[in-house]
Amino acid sequence: EEAGEVVACGGSSVDDPGTGTVVPGLGHIRHLAVLPGFEGRALGRALVERCVSEARATGLTRMMVFASLNAEAFYARVGFTRIGEARWEMGAHALISARMVMDISRKTPRAFAQ
């Protein structure tokens, strides 16, 4: 928040964004966003760190994200690894996203130790 304006938001859940399925030990990053003009200030990294910290505190050992192709490099920098892709059909169009995972069983994921 800056001067009362929300400049970044996001969160996580244990249910799969596409199916609602819960897999033991697995959490999901959901809807991370940083307002244009506020990129490069480590706000996204801070949101991911908070989600990972909270997930670890509840006993989760892995986090998954369906990253937009534009955000794939960001998630790779904070420690996620691409394991495939997801395709979301929307009528005549489709949204392709990178399916990425992070092992959070260690105290500090490698990307956060930098």
C-alpha angles and dihedrals in degrees: 000000000000122000089343094307121119106234100172136021141170145128147183141242140187094233121087110252093225103041109014088235117150117216115193111252095011127110131180131224107226133198102339112183138167120197113249109264092034098074118119095038095102092251093129091047090051091052092050091047090052092048091049092047092051092044092051091049089058093050101261116147102189137037125203131196133186096216124196110242088249091057098042094096091051092053091047090053092054093050109274120134123210112242099170142309138276127216120207112196115215109177109286091353136066133205114216118202135178113248105219135176137195128199105227097174091103119078094247122021110230094249093055093052091067 
